Structures are given as structure tokens and as C-alpha cells.
Amino acid sequence: MKKINVLALAFVLMLVLAACNSSKETGGSTSAKNKAIEASIDSASYILVDSDEGATSEEKGLLKVDLKVKNVSKNSISLSDYDGVYLYEGDEQLSPKTGVNSRELGLESSSSDKIGAGKQKKLTFIFEVKKDKKYKIGLQPTSSDYDEEIDEVTLTLDTKKYAKSYNKLKDPEKALQAYTEVLYLNKENVDYDKYVTADKTAVIEEQKKAFNEELKGAFSNSLTDKAKKDFFNMYKDVLKEKASVKTNVIANANNKAVVEVEYTTVNLSDLYSYVSQLKRAYTDETKDYDTKHSEEFAASKFKDIVNELETKEGSRPLRIFMVKEDGKWTVKSSDLYSDSLGKTFGSSYIR
């Protein structure tokens, strides 16, 4: 009986020792502490930024790492991505990426942060990492008491845990491709329901509004609402046949994204010219100088007009800002830095 108790006691003691060792500065977990700080990886995800540094490849990418750091010492401490935060790949010491910021994406990496005694902060650092590889993050704060030396703590960073976020980096471009094709071009795209959320009525009304402004410039106010609706549908049919888009996400972080759109559209800049020619032809042929009749004649030829309009390619990509809502992507059309898809596929606007 005593022998059994001794074995049980030994087993419990082993568990206690294991628990104690796991809290030490072993660098084998996503949390660690010493006499000055308690640190842990709060979250991490792959990101894209609008620069050469933000380019991803099949092998590597930028990983945004959010750390929780608590100062458990009696003095304030500082952590800097220039000196005090490191990434270890085996024996190689690497540094965080500095200056990776984006106002559009709400992205701001920590540069130098001061943490008061007993206080906790969330710090963000961005590292260029290889996929499916393990690293160590080293943290060595500086104390406001310069005579106090603080040992480095290390956290394990396993990039394989964040592979899902890497695989989702391209989702905004899939979403915008589907968004544009389905809502503006009347095409089918199986990605729409999977990636897109949108107020369809509002989006199409924006396109229709731009289109009606073009009609107003070519015709007088004599067009009925039914005629405007029919003409819009004719135009959408031509867009479906002739227009095209190609999307490319250039930035993606914090559920926000910037997507560039290369496009070809049926441009309405020549609409006024076509209508004027038909009105003159009617007058010359019939000697009927009633402008109402000449407009009616031109309107009767609208389907022919839109089929003859030139297809034009944008001279540079549109820049579209997107946000993720309830797990799906939508265009933030009110954003001042975004171009207008509604104008591009509904008017004479072309870049």
C-alpha cells in the first residue's frame, strides 16, 4: 500500500515539475515570462501591403503578430523593433519589418513602445516568414532603471498555425471579380454567394443613375421612365457580351483590402454624337423639323447605337477599397480614395 502511495506521489511531483518548467523561459510555447515581463502571442495573420515589401510568394509572406506584454517590474520598460524584438530562424537573427503602415487598412506596426510598471499593452510586429516553418520571437525590453538588466524571453512562432489566413489573402479579388460581373455586367459567377455581401438594389441604382445622366446629355427630357429602363437593360446586355474585368488584390489586412481592376467597358462618350447624327439624318430625309419627332426616331434606334459604341480599355487600373462584413467582402463605395465602378460601367467615365 505504501509502495502504491509513493508511486502516486512521484507521479504528481512529475506533473508539478512539468508545469513549473513550462512557465520558465524555455522558448517552447507561445507565452513566457521573467522578472520583468509576461508575454504571449495574442493572434497572428498573414497580410498584404501595397508595396514591394508586401509581395507574397509560394514560399513566404508577411505575418502580422499581435503580442500581449505585461510589465511586472517596478519600473517602466521599453520595447523597440529596432533593438529589443528579434526573430530567430535557427541560428540566424532577423529583425521585424519596420515602417509597414497603411491608413486605409488601419495597419500600424509598433516601433518603440513604453509600458508602465504593472501595465499591459498589445504590441504589433510584422515579420517576413516562410510558410509552415517554426521561429522564435525574442523580446528583451529596456528598463527605465538603466542599471537593471533584463533577460530575453522567447516565444515559439509556428507559421503553420496561420496557414488559413495565408490562403485567404486572395479572397477580396475573387469577391470583387464576382461583385463586378454579377451586379454590373449581368454575368454569372459561382464565387458571388461564397465571397460577396452587397445591397444589390443600391449598387445597380448607382450604375443606373450614372447611365441616366448620359441619356440626359444625349436626349431631351422627353424620354419616359419606361424608355430609360429599357435603354438601361439594352446597355447591360451589351456590357454582358463585351465588357470584362480582371482583379488583383494589392493590400489586405484587418478585414480591409485594396483591389486593382483592369477593365474593358462599353464607353458612352460617343452616345451624344450617335444620337445627333440620327436626328440630323431624320430631319434631312423627312424635312420634318420637329425635334420631338427626330428624337423619337433616334430613340427607336437605341439598340443599334449601343451595339455600335466602342469598347474601351482603361489606361490604368481602378483602385477599389473593400471591407469584410460578417465573413464576406463588399465594396466601400463611399471611400474617398476609391474609384467608382458604377460610373465606369454606366457612363463615359474611363481612366
N, C-alpha and C positions, 0 to 999 in steps of 0.2 A: 504493500500500500504506500509506504514511504517512497519506494522507488518510482511509483507512478507519479506521486506528487512532485518529486524532484524533476522528473522529465517535463511535467506540465509547467513547472516554474521556469525551467530552462527555455521552453518554447515561448512563453510570454516575454521573457527577458530578451530573446532574439527579436521579437516584434517591436519591442520598445526601442532597442538599439537601432533597428532599421528605420523606424520613424524619426529618431533623432538624427541619424545620418542624412536622411532625405532633406532635412531643413538646413543642413550645413551648406557651405559654399562649394558644392561638388560640381556644379555646372551641368548636372544631368537632368534638369527639369526646366519648366517654363517659369519657375519662381525661385528666388534665392534671397538671402539676407546676410548682413553682417552687423557690426556695431553701429553703423551709420544709416543704412537704408534697408528697406524691404522693397523688392522689385519683382514685377511679374509681367508677362505678356498678356495684355488685355484682349487684343484682337489683331488680326493681320489680314491683308488682302492685296492682291496684285492690282496695279494701277497703270494707266497710260497717261502721259503728259504730252502736251503739244510742243515737242522739241525733239531734236535728235537723240537726246539722252533718254527720252521716254520710249524709244523704239523697243519693241519686243521681238524675240525670235523664237524658234522652236526650242532653244536651249535655256534662255534666260529672260528675265524681266525685272521690273521694279516692284518691290514689295514694301507696302506701307505698313509699318509696325507701330501699334499703339501700346505704350508701356504705362503701367501704374507704378509710380515711385513714391514711397513714403519716407520722409526724413525722420528717423527715430533717435537722432542725436540731439544734443542741447544747443547746437549751433546751426545756422543756415548753411546750406550747401548749394553748389552749382554743378550743372552737367552741361557739357558743350559737345556738339557734334564735330567740332574741330579738335577737341582734346578732352577725352573722357568717355567717349562712346566709340566702341570698336566692333567690327565684325571679323570673326576668325573662321577661315576656311582651312582646316588642318593647321599647319604651321604659319600660314600666310595671314597677315593682319591687314584688314581692309577698313575703309572709312565709310561713313554714311554719305549719301548723295546730299550735297548742300544746294540751297537756292532752288529747290524743286517746289515752287509755289504756283498757284493758279487761283485768281479771284473768281473766275467763272465756276470752278469746281469746288470752291470753298476749301482749297487744299493749301495747307501751310505746315511745313515741317519745322520742328523745333531746332533752334540754333544754339542758344545759350539760355538755360532756364535756372532761375534761383528758386529754391524750395526752403521755406522757413522751418524752424525747429518744430517737430510734431505735425507738420503739414504734409498733404499728399497732392500730387499733380499727375495729370495724364500728359505724357510726352509722346510726340510722334516723330519717328525717324524713318527715312526711306533708304533702302539698301538695294543695290543691284545684285541679284542672286541667280543661281542656276536652279532649274526645276528639279524637284524630287531629291534635294540634297539637304544634308544637315549642317548647320552652322552653330557657332556660339556668339552670343552678343555679350560683350564685355562692358561693364559700367564701372567707372572709377570717378566718383564725384570729388570736387574740391571743397574743403571746409572753409568757412569764414575765419576759423581759427587756423591760421597758416602753419602752426606748429603741429597740428593734428594730421596725421597721415591716414588715409582711408584705403583699405584693401579693395581690390577689384572683385566684383561679383560677376558671375557669368550665368546666362540663361541659354537654354537649348532652343534653337530655332529650326524646326523641321518644315521645310517649304512644301513637302508633300501634303501636309495638312491643309494647305491653302490652294491646292490644285483646282478646286471647283471655281474659285474666283478668277483664276487664270483662264479657264475655259469659257468664262462668261464675258471676257473683255470685248469680244466682237458682237455681243448681243445688240448693242444700240444700232450698229449698222444694219443688222438683219431687220431690226424693228423699223428703222426709217425707210429701208427699201420697201418693206411691206406696206407701211403707212402711206407712202407716196403713190405706189402702184394701185392700191385698193381705193384710196379716197380721192385722189386727183386724176388718175388715169383709167379708172373703171376696169382695172385688170384683177385677176385672181392671184393670190399669194398665200400659200399654206402657213406662212410664218405669222400672218396677221393676228390670229386669235392667240397664238402662243406668246408673242412678244409685245403686242401693242394694246394700249388703252387710249381711247380718244373720244371726244364728243363729235361724232360723225357729222351731225347736223351743223354744228358751228364751223367745222373745218370746211365743209362744202359750201356753206353760205359765204365764207370769206373768199373762196375761189369765185363764186357766182357774183359777188359784189365787184370784184376786180374786172370780171368779164363784162358786166353791165356798164361799167364806166367806159369801156372800149366801145360798146354799142352806142352809148350816148354821143361819143365823138364822131361816129360814122353816120348815124341816123338822127333824125329829129326825135322829139318826144312822142311821135305818133305810134311807136311800137306798143302793142298791147302786152300785158303781163304774160299771156299765153305764148305770144311770139318770142319774147325774151327767154321763156323757159324752153321752148322748142329749139331755139338757136343754141342755147347753152348745152342741151343734150346732143345736138349735132356736133358741136365743138368737142365735147367729151368723147364722142365716138371716134373722131379723128385723132385725138390725143391717144386713145387706146391703141390705135393702129400705128401711129408714127412716133410718139414720144417715148423716151427711155431715160432711166436713171441708173447710176452706179454709185453706191455709197461706200464710204471709208471712215471708220471711227479713228479720230486722231487724239482724243483725250477721253479718259473715263476714270472717275474716282468719286467716292462719296455719293453714289447714286445720281451722278450728273455726268453728262457726256457732251462732247462736241463732235459732230459728224460732218464730213465734207461730202458734197453731192455733185458729181459730174452729170450733166444732163443734156438732153436734146428735147426741144419743145416746139410746138406749132405756134409760132410767134404771130401776134395780132397787130404788129406795127404797120402792116400794109392793108389793114382792113378798110380804113378810110379811103385809100386810093382805089381799091377794087369797087367799093360802093359808088364812089364818084364817077368812075368810068361807066358803070352800068346805068347810072342816072342820065349821064350825057348821051349815051347810046340810045336810050329810050326816047329822049327828047328829040334827038336828030332824026330818028326813024319815024316817029309818030307826029312830030311837030306839036306835041301836047306839052305846054309849058307849065302845067300844074305840078308843082313839086311833090304834092302828096301822091300823085299817080306814079311819078318817076321813082319815088321811094318804095312804093308798094311793089313796083317791078323789081327793083334791086333786092328787096327783102325776099321775093319769091325765088331768087337765085342764091340764097344764102348758103345752102348746102354745097353748091358748086364753088362758092367763094372759099369756104373753109377748107375744102379739099385742095384748092389751088395755093393756099398760103404756104409760104416757105417753112421748112423745118430748119431750125437754127440751133447750133450748139453753143453752150455757154463758154465764154472766153476764159473763165476761171471758175473753180468750184464754188457752190453756195456753202455757207457755213451755218449749220443748224445746231441750236442748243437743245438738248433733251434732258428730261428728268425721269427718274424711276418712281412710279407710284403703285403701291400695292403689288409689287413684283413684276410690273410691266412698264414699258417705256412709252413716253409721249413727247410731243414737240411742245416746247415752251414758247409759243408764238409771240408772247409779249416781251420777250427778252430783247433789249436794245441792240445787242451785238449779233443777233441772228438775222439772216436774210429771210425773205418771205416766199414760202413755197406757193402760197395762194396766188401771189402776183406772177410768179414765174410760170405757173400753169393755168393762168386765167387772164393774162393781159399782154401788153407789149414789153413788159419789163424783162430784160435779159442782161446778164452780167458778162 
